[in-house]
């Protein structure tokens, strides 16, 4: 298969796929001891194709020369092998990284001391009947509500995919590792950027709802320019891995496996960025290869009473 076709089908070039196969081979070798076993390379390629295309298991299985039940086992095995390496692919900025990370964010919109943009996005799934209401989100479809933090280059530095669609973003935030991590970094004078539905915290800056001064307007403009990177990250992630996008259909898996798929796609997204693999797909109107930008779902809500002292201090110091 040509390099361009390989990137379209699996979202990675040949060298990156070989790197993945080498890393996962120890965990996948047991599968080939059975008389009908499948080589690790075929397992990895079939799962990458499934994540990229959003096709049904049966379609991917047929293309890979295996039965649907066999592919189901392969998917579970490859996901488990991938997730063992999660901490190598999804890494929150460390103290030594902060100057570079802050500089990259400042270049986006002239907002100082930012080390991440945070937001939630929904990934559709088909829930068990007994838990149907728990997974129904505000847009009346069933989903997992996924919290992510990204860097200025769209690298995903944190992902929490454990909560059903009905759960509010603020609840997910307080039940994630983010409050603890940001608390540890506070002495370095850093913030995350949130949306108007988030609480305004000592380490989380939200936009002004009703700006009254030119300084507040400048702050909102800079905040918006900088924070748009998380929207672009969601767009690229879901375009690169169509299984996460509603146009690929809802995921017919247990919530636990959907969570694994989301995290695995986030890891692969970061790998593609770090290896500078271009995003290509054959969806252009003329049948050519194009890059896609997908619309982003948003479910902002009214925030609770704000602790405005921190934000006002930022506005007075940097936007007067």
Phi, psi and omega in degrees: 000136179294157184301315180298317179294324179295319179294321178295317185283320187241354179072010179222153174279173186298319182294321180290321177297319178296321177298317178298314181300317179297318182292323186267347186306317180302324180278342183259349183298327182300335182290339184265002178282342176282147181306331179256023184296159185244129180303146180307321182298320180291322177300311182296313181298319181294320180289319177300319178295319179297313181295323182286322188270331186071016180287163174294153179305319184299318181296313180294320180299315180298318181294334181265000178075035178222166178283164180297317181294324178294318179295323178302317177294320180297317180301313179299319183293316182291320178300315179299319179294319179298314187294340175297339183254015186306316185291349175274341186248333180241104189230126176283147181306134175268167184306319182291342180273344192301316180302317180293315181298315179297319179296320179296319178291320180300325179294335180288317187207013179062034171260123187278153168063029180265135177237009177177152171247134185239142176194172176245150175221156184252138175241121187287143175215167175257110186276164170295145185303320185291342180243019187304315184293328181296329184264358179279120183269184184292344177263010172070024168237164185270139186198170162260137177265115190251121175268132176224151170239137179231162175265179184294337180263015179076011173291133180274115184261349176201141176217135177229107186244027189267351191252142180288165188299336182282348184281134182288148180304320183296323178295317179298318180302311183288342178254025175245181179279351188299312180303318180293313183298313181292327175299322179291334183264356187303324182293349178266005174061063182226155180223160164257157174256125177246182178257184186290348177271355181269155173289148178270110188244173180296339180239011182224114181262129178244161180288157173287130179292315183228079181299135184248342182238164178296326178297318178293324176294317178297320177299313180298320180296315179294318178302313181295316180298320183286316188284345179300345180297328180290326176294318178294326178295313177300317181299312181292317180302313184284334175284322180289322181239091189295344177298340180269349184260144183298335177292341175274359182090169178279147180283125181267061182221166175296154177306324179298316181288325176299318176301316179298318180296317180298314180295318179299318178294323178296319177297315181294324176302312180295321178297318179298320178295313183293328178270000179056043177280123181293150176267116180234145172205157184262060182240013180290155180299337179259011180081002181280184181266125182225162170265140184252145171237121185260149174296150183252135176281142180221137179225057178296146177227167175299133177278161174287179180305131189269146167270095193272351186303315183295313181294319178299323178297318179297316181297316182294322183282325192240351186232008176291000000 
